[in-house]
């Protein structure tokens, strides 16, 4: 994507793939999107217009200027509604050198489960993490860790990383979390970040890069299901992880 020009608040944008280039115009204030050509690439963009618009809509106003360039990926056949449905299970499948993302409705059987949670106490400037491992035979293992990060979202991500480290010998894992930051970041956002040398759609360096990169490395050759559970919903393992994470933050 390359912003070519701006006239009266409407931006002329060139979109290219490995073979073709097409152009669109986009009025940032009114969110009007116009396809300037009728060609194969513009047809693909129209077929995936929701994804394309989302990219344009999240960009900050100050990042719309002539010369701005960005790499991005649109997922062919992506069921956006299902990806946004918290009841669905998101899958990151990086086995056999591939990097696939898709949605399933039913969890795999006989799979290792990781229930992860993190807590940050602002008055103590200290955090804690808990990882509850549930093995296929229904036995449990609990691990807790201190954290000196100052963001609950980041501590949640740290907990997910710890979980993968603990199960580094396991190929198929289900990760259960109440963090959308973890769930969406590791299955959707990270793809475009990697295309742009770890920059966001606004051209800014991704925050907490070392953590995202570490998870990306740990997830190689693995099949990971991401299941969302609502915080404080009395789900047994999630409640256990929450309580022990809070306890570690208080120590």
Wavefront OBJ file of the C-alpha trace (Angstrom):
o trace
v 0.000 0.000 0.000
v 1.350 3.407 -1.006
v -0.448 6.738 -0.479
v 0.109 8.624 -3.731
v -1.687 11.900 -3.195
v -4.300 13.816 -1.219
v -6.956 16.190 -2.560
v -9.490 17.838 -0.280
v -9.217 15.172 2.400
v -9.461 12.253 -0.012
v -6.391 10.071 -0.428
v -5.370 8.264 -3.602
v -3.824 4.936 -2.623
v -1.998 2.383 -4.773
v -2.413 -1.265 -3.785
v 0.004 -3.824 -5.216
v 0.572 -7.546 -5.002
v 3.378 -9.545 -6.612
v 1.868 -9.100 -10.078
v -0.656 -6.261 -10.214
v -1.334 -2.716 -9.022
v -4.701 -1.050 -8.578
v -5.854 2.237 -7.018
v -8.512 3.262 -4.538
v -9.560 6.559 -3.018
v -10.393 6.906 0.653
v -12.023 9.811 2.483
v -10.792 9.404 6.052
v -13.414 11.630 7.681
v -16.457 10.168 5.923
v -14.965 6.673 5.535
v -15.857 6.638 1.842
v -13.934 4.013 -0.104
v -13.962 4.025 -3.922
v -12.353 1.449 -6.183
v -10.865 3.360 -9.120
v -10.354 0.371 -11.416
v -12.202 -2.764 -12.371
v -9.477 -5.392 -12.325
v -8.527 -8.648 -10.632
v -6.841 -7.016 -7.652
v -9.670 -4.559 -7.008
v -12.060 -7.518 -7.227
v -10.052 -9.291 -4.525
v -10.163 -6.164 -2.341
v -13.922 -5.911 -2.792
v -14.332 -9.551 -1.831
v -12.376 -8.814 1.371
v -13.604 -5.262 1.874
v -14.320 -5.659 5.594
v -10.705 -6.619 6.311
v -9.394 -3.862 4.029
v -11.617 -1.202 5.599
v -10.591 -2.272 9.090
v -6.970 -1.596 8.174
v -7.824 1.872 6.852
v -10.108 2.722 9.762
v -7.576 1.923 12.505
v -4.901 4.150 10.993
v -4.430 7.428 12.838
v -5.262 10.627 10.895
v -1.654 11.841 11.052
v -0.456 8.697 9.262
v -2.410 9.547 6.122
v 0.129 11.456 4.074
v 1.722 11.255 0.652
v 4.502 8.676 0.558
v 3.277 6.501 3.450
v 3.874 2.810 2.668
v 2.641 -0.305 4.412
v 2.697 -4.043 3.789
v -0.428 -5.934 4.780
v -2.108 -9.304 4.298
v -5.761 -10.133 3.723
v -6.862 -13.671 4.496
v -8.700 -15.310 1.652
v -11.888 -16.937 2.838
v -11.574 -15.503 6.344
v -14.824 -15.738 8.268
v -14.554 -12.384 10.040
v -17.708 -12.949 12.069
v -16.348 -16.216 13.450
v -12.939 -14.682 14.254
v -14.710 -12.003 16.296
v -16.991 -14.487 18.058
v -15.608 -15.095 21.536
v -17.322 -18.472 21.662
v -15.241 -19.747 18.761
v -11.781 -21.251 19.078
v -8.970 -19.592 17.114
v -6.225 -21.861 15.808
v -2.580 -21.095 15.108
v -1.135 -24.018 13.171
v 2.596 -23.774 12.419
v 3.332 -27.431 11.838
v 5.304 -28.586 8.807
v 6.720 -25.123 8.189
v 3.309 -23.545 7.574
v 1.654 -20.599 9.316
v -2.112 -21.043 9.230
v -4.919 -19.377 11.174
v -8.512 -20.534 11.220
v -11.543 -21.058 13.425
v -13.015 -24.244 14.853
v -16.181 -24.743 16.885
v -15.192 -27.874 18.785
v -11.970 -28.379 20.725
v -9.607 -31.228 19.957
v -9.688 -34.207 22.319
v -6.782 -35.491 24.422
v -4.842 -32.245 24.214
v -2.668 -30.482 26.804
v -4.398 -27.390 28.199
v -2.790 -24.198 29.519
v -4.855 -21.878 31.706
v -2.861 -18.665 32.080
v -3.459 -15.438 33.954
v -1.556 -12.393 35.136
v -2.126 -9.728 37.746
v -0.556 -6.322 38.395
v -0.955 -4.438 41.689
v -0.317 -0.741 41.112
v 0.206 0.039 44.802
v 3.038 -2.499 44.986
v 4.325 -1.931 41.434
v 4.544 -5.679 41.155
v 2.838 -8.430 39.232
v 2.338 -12.152 39.331
v 1.607 -14.903 36.822
v 0.054 -18.324 37.123
v 0.013 -21.226 34.681
v -2.292 -24.170 35.292
v -1.406 -27.176 33.130
v -4.141 -29.723 32.632
v -2.797 -32.929 31.133
v -4.814 -35.217 28.843
v -5.307 -37.626 31.786
v -7.017 -34.725 33.689
v -4.182 -34.312 36.217
v -2.916 -30.804 37.011
v 0.316 -28.921 37.523
v 0.427 -25.361 38.859
v 3.310 -22.941 38.309
v 3.556 -19.356 39.584
v 6.022 -16.590 38.758
v 6.777 -13.031 39.740
v 6.662 -10.214 37.197
v 8.025 -6.703 37.401
v 6.264 -5.474 34.281
v 3.797 -2.642 34.858
v 1.008 -3.640 32.479
v -1.630 -6.274 33.130
v -1.877 -6.990 29.385
v 1.856 -7.599 29.133
v 1.855 -9.843 32.195
v -0.937 -11.883 30.590
v 1.291 -12.285 27.524
v 4.223 -13.262 29.751
v 2.055 -15.952 31.325
v 1.208 -17.370 27.885
v 4.923 -17.452 27.035
v 5.719 -19.225 30.311
v 3.078 -21.798 29.510
v 4.605 -22.564 26.120
v 8.045 -22.826 27.680
v 6.728 -25.360 30.187
v 5.188 -27.420 27.386
v 8.006 -26.963 24.888
v 8.002 -30.724 24.279
v 4.290 -30.812 23.353
v 3.114 -30.262 19.779
v -0.630 -29.746 20.312
v -1.772 -27.293 22.999
v -4.967 -25.490 23.951
v -4.345 -22.097 25.569
v -7.252 -20.728 27.610
v -7.117 -17.044 28.491
v -9.396 -14.164 29.473
v -7.125 -11.727 27.607
v -8.177 -10.482 24.175
v -4.724 -8.886 23.923
v -3.202 -12.366 23.980
v -5.874 -14.105 21.899
v -6.087 -11.575 19.051
v -2.455 -10.500 19.141
v -1.067 -13.989 18.698
v -3.534 -15.116 16.027
v -4.188 -11.963 13.970
v -2.170 -8.822 14.691
v 1.233 -10.489 14.677
v 0.898 -11.509 11.013
v 0.923 -7.933 9.677
v 3.478 -6.807 12.252
v 5.950 -9.357 10.902
v 5.285 -8.200 7.323
v 6.241 -4.663 8.362
v 9.387 -5.408 10.355
v 7.388 -5.211 13.592
v 5.644 -1.929 12.839
v 1.911 -1.219 13.217
v -0.459 0.130 10.562
v 0.501 3.584 11.838
v 4.190 3.026 11.155
v 5.011 2.819 14.867
v 7.213 0.153 16.429
v 5.131 -2.588 18.022
v 5.160 -2.382 21.802
v 6.629 -5.331 23.709
v 8.362 -6.636 20.569
v 10.672 -9.011 22.448
v 7.687 -10.783 24.003
v 5.811 -11.173 20.706
v 8.975 -12.419 18.997
v 9.585 -14.908 21.792
v 6.089 -16.337 21.497
v 6.455 -16.457 17.719
v 9.624 -18.530 18.119
v 8.135 -20.825 20.763
v 5.084 -21.520 18.602
v 7.089 -22.888 15.666
v 6.020 -26.384 14.629
v 3.092 -26.285 17.049
v -0.676 -26.496 16.805
v -2.227 -24.078 19.331
v -5.912 -23.539 20.024
v -6.839 -20.235 21.662
v -9.986 -20.423 23.738
v -11.452 -17.363 25.436
v -12.989 -17.527 28.884
v -14.635 -14.539 30.516
v -12.755 -13.232 33.547
v -14.315 -13.952 36.949
v -16.894 -16.272 35.378
v -16.261 -18.987 37.991
v -14.626 -21.272 35.440
v -12.585 -23.517 37.721
v -9.119 -23.497 36.147
v -9.288 -19.842 35.130
v -10.344 -18.876 38.655
v -7.433 -20.899 40.049
v -4.968 -19.152 37.739
v -6.412 -15.751 38.674
v -6.191 -16.376 42.425
v -2.617 -17.645 42.320
v -1.498 -14.818 40.016
v -2.938 -12.284 42.457
v -1.270 -14.078 45.359
v 2.114 -13.870 43.633
v 1.621 -10.161 42.993
v 1.047 -9.601 46.705
v 4.216 -11.389 47.848
l 1 2 3 4 5 6 7 8 9 10 11 12 13 14 15 16 17 18 19 20 21 22 23 24 25 26 27 28 29 30 31 32 33 34 35 36 37 38 39 40 41 42 43 44 45 46 47 48 49 50 51 52 53 54 55 56 57 58 59 60 61 62 63 64 65 66 67 68 69 70 71 72 73 74 75 76 77 78 79 80 81 82 83 84 85 86 87 88 89 90 91 92 93 94 95 96 97 98 99 100 101 102 103 104 105 106 107 108 109 110 111 112 113 114 115 116 117 118 119 120 121 122 123 124 125 126 127 128 129 130 131 132 133 134 135 136 137 138 139 140 141 142 143 144 145 146 147 148 149 150 151 152 153 154 155 156 157 158 159 160 161 162 163 164 165 166 167 168 169 170 171 172 173 174 175 176 177 178 179 180 181 182 183 184 185 186 187 188 189 190 191 192 193 194 195 196 197 198 199 200 201 202 203 204 205 206 207 208 209 210 211 212 213 214 215 216 217 218 219 220 221 222 223 224 225 226 227 228 229 230 231 232 233 234 235 236 237 238 239 240 241 242 243 244 245 246 247 248 249 250 251
